[in-house]
Amino acid sequence: MKTSKKVDRFKLTTLVILVLVASALLFGIGYWARIQIPITNSYLTDQTAATSISTSTTPATTGWKTYTNDSHGFSFKYPNGWIVQVTQNSQDDQVFGLSLTSPDMQKAISEQRPDAAPEILINEFSVPTNFNLESHITENVSYQKDSLSQKTIADQNGYEAIYSGMVDFTYDFWSKKGFYFEASTFAPKSDFDQVLSTFQFTK
């Protein structure tokens, strides 16, 4: 009886040892194969390629129309369907002005809605040779004092400010060659920024 128990115990021990050895052997083979064979993941590769394609999109302003004013020496692009109109000078030192109106706002204006107005205004003013843009803004423009920030427009050092009231306005300011430009909008800031990103001096 005792001999039978010893034999069974020996068999059980041997089986356990064989299982452990086999497991270790399989693990070792799997690890060796993993480090020897390069891992290729077609899904990851496809996703990486798709990301590269999606991030190399064309500029948002591609296909836009171009407004050029040879007399005042500047140009900019604007979305298709928008209307550019020259406006009347409203201040003594103003030398030129224009407005940009989207199709939706054109419809609102035709319907004589009280809130209808061009989304973007760009005005040009003559300034003296000692003109200081930042001083002019702080002394003559109403805006949230903590919103004034620097912004480059047409390779010129300019500023941007926000006016918060019943309607929020964004103002951009820049100057060159004795002239000062002021652009304003209550439209989505993305439209405003894209238009002004294409503004350049032609002379």
Phi and psi in degrees as a GROMACS rama.xvg file:
@    title "Ramachandran Plot"
@    xaxis  label "Phi"
@    yaxis  label "Psi"
@TYPE xy
-63.3341  -38.3751  LYS-2
-62.7243  -39.8838  THR-3
-63.2557  -40.0803  SER-4
-66.3153  -38.7881  LYS-5
-64.0476  -38.8264  LYS-6
-65.9833  -44.976  VAL-7
-61.6189  -41.6104  ASP-8
-64.8692  -39.1361  ARG-9
-64.0882  -43.5553  PHE-10
-61.8444  -42.9428  LYS-11
-63.6  -42.3744  LEU-12
-63.8651  -43.6735  THR-13
-62.0682  -41.6765  THR-14
-63.3241  -42.5281  LEU-15
-62.5737  -43.2209  VAL-16
-62.9499  -43.436  ILE-17
-62.2086  -40.7907  LEU-18
-62.4919  -43.8208  VAL-19
-64.8765  -41.5429  LEU-20
-64.4228  -42.9586  VAL-21
-63.997  -41.1803  ALA-22
-62.9624  -44.7742  SER-23
-63.0449  -39.4474  ALA-24
-65.0484  -44.4747  LEU-25
-63.3736  -41.8566  LEU-26
-62.3641  -42.7857  PHE-27
-64.079  -42.6191  GLY-28
-63.6148  -42.7229  ILE-29
-63.1798  -43.6636  GLY-30
-63.9133  -43.1106  TYR-31
-61.3752  -43.5677  TRP-32
-64.2015  -35.7264  ALA-33
-65.7311  -40.449  ARG-34
-82.661  -17.9307  ILE-35
-89.2215  -32.4937  GLN-36
-102.258  121.683  ILE-37
-58.3202  137.736  PRO-38
-81.7592  123.666  ILE-39
-118.866  131.636  THR-40
-127.79  101.706  ASN-41
-62.0953  -32.5985  SER-42
-66.3122  -44.5689  TYR-43
-62.7733  -42.6477  LEU-44
-61.6279  -43.4651  THR-45
-64.7578  -40.2527  ASP-46
-65.1888  -39.8826  GLN-47
-63.3617  -42.8418  THR-48
-63.6616  -41.0963  ALA-49
-64.3441  -39.0457  ALA-50
-63.8739  -41.4935  THR-51
-62.5643  -39.6732  SER-52
-68.5126  -41.9889  ILE-53
-70.7  -28.516  SER-54
-83.9149  -16.4914  THR-55
-98.3514  50.3973  SER-56
-79.3309  163.579  THR-57
-75.6795  155.052  THR-58
-58.3154  148.601  PRO-59
-63.8505  -22.6268  ALA-60
-90.904  2.40444  THR-61
-61.7944  130.613  THR-62
87.8041  -3.40168  GLY-63
-70.6114  159.434  TRP-64
-78.4565  159.916  LYS-65
-119.251  127.557  THR-66
-99.6362  127.959  TYR-67
-126.54  131.681  THR-68
-119.772  101.429  ASN-69
-68.3776  -33.9598  ASP-70
-64.2087  -40.8395  SER-71
-100.432  -4.05319  HIS-72
71.5353  45.9733  GLY-73
-152.403  164.166  PHE-74
-149.502  161.409  SER-75
-160.511  163.041  PHE-76
-101.302  154.053  LYS-77
-146.706  155.031  TYR-78
-62.9765  148.258  PRO-79
-61.6759  138.967  ASN-80
95.079  -20.248  GLY-81
-77.9811  154.483  TRP-82
-112.96  132.722  ILE-83
-104.945  126.267  VAL-84
-130.971  137.367  GLN-85
-74.7623  135.328  VAL-86
-108.753  162.16  THR-87
-75.757  143.876  GLN-88
-69.2542  128.028  ASN-89
-105.212  -6.04089  SER-90
-132.781  155.568  GLN-91
-60.6937  -39.5433  ASP-92
-89.9412  3.69123  ASP-93
-80.5077  131.282  GLN-94
-109.75  -16.7602  VAL-95
-165.692  151.054  PHE-96
-157.313  152.562  GLY-97
-151.733  162.605  LEU-98
-127.972  152.885  SER-99
-122.69  129.182  LEU-100
-129.011  129.857  THR-101
-78.4833  163.188  SER-102
-57.2015  -40.9596  PRO-103
-62.1406  -41.6018  ASP-104
-74.3719  -30.7692  MET-105
-58.7239  -41.7646  GLN-106
-65.2201  -42.595  LYS-107
-62.7464  -38.7616  ALA-108
-67.0681  -41.407  ILE-109
-64.0291  -28.8105  SER-110
-86.2047  1.12876  GLU-111
57.2232  39.35  GLN-112
-69.1528  139.955  ARG-113
-64.139  -24.8431  PRO-114
-94.3987  6.2998  ASP-115
-80.3448  131.942  ALA-116
-166.981  156.003  ALA-117
-57.1712  141.35  PRO-118
-72.296  -35.0951  GLU-119
-128.868  133.485  ILE-120
-119.705  136.777  LEU-121
-128.121  120.328  ILE-122
-123.019  146.022  ASN-123
-120.146  136.001  GLU-124
-128.237  147.938  PHE-125
-84.5602  142.666  SER-126
-137.119  155.154  VAL-127
-70.4022  166.745  PRO-128
-65.8855  -26.3628  THR-129
-93.4541  19.4842  ASN-130
-62.7121  132.458  PHE-131
-116.855  114.309  ASN-132
-63.0595  -47.0493  LEU-133
-62.9908  -42.1615  GLU-134
-63.4027  -40.9965  SER-135
-60.668  -42.8893  HIS-136
-64.5636  -49.211  ILE-137
-66.4515  -26.501  THR-138
-93.3713  -22.5561  GLU-139
-126.099  -7.16544  ASN-140
-116.552  134.907  VAL-141
-87.1983  123.229  SER-142
-162.234  166.905  TYR-143
-70.0396  119.289  GLN-144
-59.2602  -31.0325  LYS-145
-86.9752  4.66005  ASP-146
-99.2594  -8.06585  SER-147
-69.4933  125.21  LEU-148
-141.524  157.437  SER-149
-78.4129  147.21  GLN-150
-153.07  135.053  LYS-151
-92.0738  126.44  THR-152
-132.428  127.226  ILE-153
52.5114  40.4758  ALA-154
64.3731  17.5112  ASP-155
-112.012  146.155  GLN-156
-74.9019  115.812  ASN-157
-127.5  -166.054  GLY-158
-141.147  157.659  TYR-159
-131.059  142.05  GLU-160
-142.34  155.99  ALA-161
-117.444  134.711  ILE-162
-112.412  122.432  TYR-163
-109.128  121.857  SER-164
-152.937  -143.998  GLY-165
-61.1591  -32.7783  MET-166
-128.012  133.845  VAL-167
-85.3909  130.98  ASP-168
-117.781  145.573  PHE-169
-110.346  131.101  THR-170
-116.083  137.336  TYR-171
-122.062  141.846  ASP-172
-133.51  137.965  PHE-173
-157.706  159.461  TRP-174
-143.23  157.027  SER-175
-169.497  139.732  LYS-176
54.4472  45.355  LYS-177
78.4113  12.2668  GLY-178
-130.277  149.464  PHE-179
-124.396  133.805  TYR-180
-113.105  141.119  PHE-181
-133.255  124.346  GLU-182
-118.886  141.628  ALA-183
-140.498  156.036  SER-184
-158.752  152.602  THR-185
-118.855  6.03139  PHE-186
-76.9634  172.99  ALA-187
-52.776  132.741  PRO-188
-61.4511  -25.8083  LYS-189
-62.6175  -41.5883  SER-190
-63.095  -45.0213  ASP-191
-60.8043  -48.4932  PHE-192
-64.9626  -38.1717  ASP-193
-67.8565  -40.8499  GLN-194
-62.0051  -49.5193  VAL-195
-70.2008  -23.906  LEU-196
-66.98  -18.352  SER-197
-99.2545  -3.28202  THR-198
-67.9971  132.762  PHE-199
-150.05  151.334  GLN-200
-85.0211  138.849  PHE-201
-105.399  -4.53687  THR-202
